[in-house]
Amino acid sequence: MTRAYDAGGRGAIEWRVTPDEIKALRKELACTAKELAAALGIEQATVLAWEKAELFPTKPFIDRMNELRARGPGAIPKKAKAGADPVKALADPQLWELLRKLAAHKKLRDEVAKLAEKYPDPAGDKDE
């Protein structure tokens, strides 16, 4: 993300993000254009237009993208894929490492509980 200066080099007059930088951000956050758009509160078509240089994000969106980058891939809420088997996730060693850390550290549990409030419960999607 670059800063443009006026002719005298006195100060920033606008912020620009290249299409490649937006694509790189999506790759870094491991998200789709639709997921990035949802995190920014805009339409997917807008993100795609940014990536094609048809439109350019304004400074508030650039700031928000920088915030998302600082928070990392976990900053983008993900929907469970249709038909995904949550039991298969139990075979992931990383999941068990996280569970051990959660069990051992109350502060981490509290932080994760607060973060988890933003995510839907996959069990809540099932007919009861």
Secondary structure, DSSP 8 states (H G I E B T S, - for coil): -EEEE-TTS-SEEEEE--HHHHHHHHHHHT--HHHHHHHHTS-HHHHHHHHTTSS---HHHHHHHHHHHHH-GGGS-----TT--GGGGGG-HHHHHHHHHHHH-HHHHHHHHHHHTTS--GGGGS--
